[in-house]
Every structure is written in C-alpha cells, then in structure tokens.
Amino acid sequence: MDKVFINNLAVEAIIGIFQWEREVRQLISIDIEMDFDNKQAAKSDNIEDALNYKLVGKRITGYVKNSKFKLVEALAENISKIILKEFPVSKVKVTLCKPGAMRGSDSVGISIVRP
C-alpha cells in the first residue's frame, strides 16, 4: 500500500498532567502516515482521486488546537480515529512529540498504528 504523510505538523495545545500544563499552551509535533492507494490519482493527475493531505492537516490542526488532553496517548488515539473515520485511508500511523518535555532529551512522545 502507498503511504501519504505529513511530517512535523506543529500545533499549540493544552496537553499534560501538571497544573501549569493545564494553563499554558505547549507546542507539539505530529507526524501522520496514512495507507492510501494512489494508483488512480497517479493515472488521472486529478486531486479528486488523491488523498488531500491539506484537508487532513487542517482537520487535525483544528482538532488539536481545541483539545485539552492530559495524555499524549489519548490525543494520538483520537487523532487516529478522526482520520480513519473521515478520510479514505485503510491504516494510519500517528506519532506525537512534546519537544522539551523531559530534561536531557529533544522530545518525548508516542507512536501508534491503527487499522
């Protein structure tokens, strides 16, 4: 299966378990990889036959900006559910990172795959 991806979608959101994290927006980075058969789009050269990654990015950005999850696990799970429900993909991989969340590392996060 072909892969359509979005790398490093940067969104500010309320995320975290500590009190200060519930009051301050933090930058998170989202990578999305979606299984989609691109044969028809390649043949027709028509956006109507393609997975419109711009629409996926806008939908997820809007959702994340308005979310208030405590755990990155919950946010990643909900992102995957939206993509699988609203877009014609057969499988999705969502990687969510919180830059600077742990001293001594660039970022921490989670990666999930859902059929």
GIMO-V982890 format. One record per residue. PHI is phi as a letter, one per 30 degrees, with the letter a starting at -180 (none if undefined). PSI is psi in degrees with one decimal (none if undefined). OMEGA is omega as a letter, one per 40 degrees, with the letter a starting at -180 (none if undefined). Layout:
phi = [PHI,PHI]
psi = [PSI,PSI]
omega = [OMEGA,OMEGA]
//
This chain:
phi = [none,d,b,c,b,b,c,h,d,c,b,c,a,d,a,k,c,d,e,d,d,d,c,b,d,c,d,b,c,b,c,b,b,b,d,a,d,c,e,d,d,d,d,d,h,b,e,d,c,c,d,d,d,d,d,d,d,d,d,d,e,d,d,d,e,c,d,b,d,d,c,d,d,d,d,d,d,d,d,d,d,d,d,d,d,c,b,d,c,c,a,b,c,c,c,b,b,c,d,i,d,b,e,j,b,d,a,b,l,b,b,b,b,b,d]
psi = [144.5,159.5,131.1,131.9,156.4,124.3,137.7,49.7,108.5,123.7,139.3,133.9,161.8,116.6,131.0,166.8,-18.0,152.7,-44.1,-30.6,-20.9,-9.5,-15.8,132.9,137.2,147.8,129.1,155.9,132.7,128.6,134.2,128.7,123.4,134.6,123.4,134.6,109.6,5.0,-46.6,-41.7,-39.4,-36.9,-45.1,-25.0,37.3,128.3,-27.4,-23.0,-2.0,164.3,114.2,95.3,-23.7,-41.7,-38.3,-48.2,-43.0,-41.3,-45.3,-40.1,-48.1,-41.5,-48.6,-40.7,-33.5,2.1,162.7,58.0,152.8,-36.8,138.9,-28.8,-44.4,-41.4,-45.9,-42.4,-43.8,-35.7,-45.2,-39.5,-42.2,-48.8,-45.2,-32.0,-39.0,-11.5,150.7,63.3,150.0,-19.8,149.7,142.3,125.9,124.9,125.3,127.7,141.6,98.6,137.6,12.5,-21.0,127.0,132.9,-2.8,156.4,-41.2,164.9,161.4,-157.0,151.7,127.1,153.2,129.7,133.3,none]
omega = [i,i,i,a,i,a,i,i,a,a,i,a,i,a,i,a,a,a,a,i,i,a,a,i,i,i,i,a,a,i,a,i,a,i,a,i,a,a,a,i,i,a,a,a,a,a,i,i,a,i,a,a,i,i,i,a,i,a,a,i,i,i,a,i,a,a,i,a,i,a,i,i,a,i,i,i,a,i,a,i,i,a,a,a,a,a,a,i,a,i,i,i,i,i,a,a,i,i,i,a,a,i,i,i,i,i,i,i,a,i,i,i,i,i,none]
//
